[in-house]
Amino acid sequence: MDRNSDEYRQRRERNNMAVKKSRLKSKQKAQDTLQRVNQLKEENERLEAKIKLLTKELSVLKDLFLEHAHTLADKVQPVSTEATTTHSDNTGQ
């Protein structure tokens, strides 16, 4: 094919346009990917901060629960088996 022909120039022009379009599409895809990576990094940081906060809150609540449980255990006095047996014997008569 003759490089000076109209057909050759049209093919080259179409090819150049296709290459340009392909490169723009590739560049846009790379930018989109980079943007998504940045969004995911930000989300990950927020989630890790939330995990840290919730872990701290869980620790505080566990401590409060254990403190309350020990306080209740100290207030409750064990019931002897003699008192239970004597009480049940009296109701049967």
C-alpha positions in Angstrom: 0.0 0.0 0.0 1.3 3.4 -0.9 2.0 5.7 2.0 0.8 8.7 0.1 -2.6 7.2 -0.8 -5.8 8.5 0.8 -6.7 5.0 2.0 -3.4 4.7 3.8 -3.8 8.1 5.5 -7.4 7.2 6.6 -6.3 3.9 8.1 -3.4 5.6 9.9 -5.7 8.3 11.2 -8.3 5.7 12.4 -5.5 3.7 14.0 -4.1 6.8 15.8 -7.6 7.7 17.1 -8.1 4.1 18.3 -4.7 4.1 20.1 -5.4 7.5 21.7 -8.9 6.2 22.9 -7.3 3.1 24.3 -4.6 5.0 26.2 -7.2 7.4 27.6 -9.4 4.5 28.7 -6.4 2.8 30.3 -5.4 6.0 32.1 -9.0 6.5 33.4 -9.1 2.9 34.6 -5.8 3.5 36.5 -7.2 6.7 38.1 -10.4 4.9 39.1 -8.4 2.1 40.7 -6.2 4.6 42.6 -9.3 6.4 43.8 -10.8 3.2 45.0 -7.6 2.2 46.8 -7.6 5.6 48.6 -11.3 5.1 49.6 -10.6 1.7 50.9 -7.6 2.9 52.9 -9.8 5.6 54.5 -12.5 3.1 55.3 -10.0 0.7 56.8 -8.6 3.5 59.1 -12.1 4.4 60.2 -12.9 0.7 60.9 -9.7 0.2 62.8 -10.4 3.2 65.0 -13.9 1.9 65.7 -12.5 -1.5 66.6 -10.1 0.2 69.0 -12.9 2.2 70.6 -15.2 -0.8 70.9 -12.5 -3.0 72.4 -11.8 -0.3 75.0 -15.6 0.0 75.7 -15.8 -3.8 76.0 -13.0 -3.8 78.5 -14.6 -1.1 80.7 -18.0 -2.9 80.6 -16.4 -6.3 81.5 -14.7 -4.6 84.5 -18.0 -3.0 85.6 -19.8 -6.3 85.3 -17.1 -8.2 87.3 -17.1 -5.5 90.0 -20.9 -5.7 90.2 -20.9 -9.5 90.3 -18.4 -9.5 93.2 -20.5 -6.9 95.0 -23.6 -9.1 94.7 -21.7 -12.2 95.7 -20.5 -10.4 98.9 -24.1 -9.4 99.8 -25.6 -12.8 99.2 -25.0 -15.1 102.1 -25.0 -18.8 101.6 -28.1 -20.7 102.9 -27.2 -23.6 105.1 -28.7 -27.0 104.4 -30.0 -27.3 108.0 -32.3 -24.3 107.7 -33.7 -25.6 104.4 -34.3 -29.1 105.8 -35.9 -27.8 109.1 -38.2 -25.5 107.1 -39.4 -28.3 104.8 -40.0 -30.6 107.8 -42.3 -28.0 109.5 -44.5 -27.6 106.4 -45.2 -31.3 106.2 -46.9 -31.5 109.6 
